Amino acid sequence: AKEVAHAKEFHKATGLDLRSIASIFLSDNSVIYPRLNATDFYVGDCHNNNQGALKQVIAVIEKFSLSSLIPELNIETSQRTVNNGDLDTKIGQSSTETFINSINNISMSFDLLEIRPFLTGNSGDIKYKYNPKAFIDKRLVIFGDSFIAFHLNIWSAFFKEIIYIRSTYIAEDVVFSLNPDVVITSN
C-alpha cells in the first residue's frame, strides 16, 4: 500500500497518471482552449452563449487550418429575454441575451434528426444535422453534453454534416464507422 500513498510510486504500481486534467491537457497541442471571458456566457449560467460558442467554432476551424474556407462573417443577431440554466429557472430570473439568427444569410435553424424524444433521459442522445450551404464541406463528429449541444446550429453554419453524440468519452468504434473529417469533444 505504500506505493499508493506516493504519487510517483502509484503511477509505477498501477500505470495510472494522477496529474490533474488541467496539467496534462494544457501541455497537449490537441486540446483547444478558446479565449473566453464573462460576456461569452449566459447571465446566471455556466453555459456559453452564442458569442462564446462562435468563438469555440472559430478556434476549432483555426486549429484544423480551415480558416481559408470561411468568408468574412456577416452575423445577424437579435435580443431575447430568456431563463438561463437551472438556477435561473428555479428562482424565476430572466436575462436579455443576444442570439445569432444567421451567419452570411445562413439561418440558424436546420433539419435535425434526434433520438432524445424516444429516450427516458438525455444519455445516449444522437443528433444529426445536414446543411448544404455550410462553409466547410466536411463531416464533424462531436462527443459532448449540453455545453456543445445547445449550439449545434452555429456549428452547422460552418460544417456541412454534424453528428452529435451525447457521451462523456470518444467512442473509437463509432468514429471509425462514421469516417468523419474532424472529431471533437467538449468534455
Secondary structure by P-SEA (a helix, b strand, c coil): ccccccaaaaaaacccccccaaaaaaaccccccccccccccccccccccaaaaaaaaaaaaaaacccccccccbbbbbbbbbbccaaaaaabbbbbbbbbcccccccccccccccccccccccbbbbbbbbccccccbbbbbbbcccccccaaaaaacccbbbbbbcccccaaaaaaacccbbbbcc
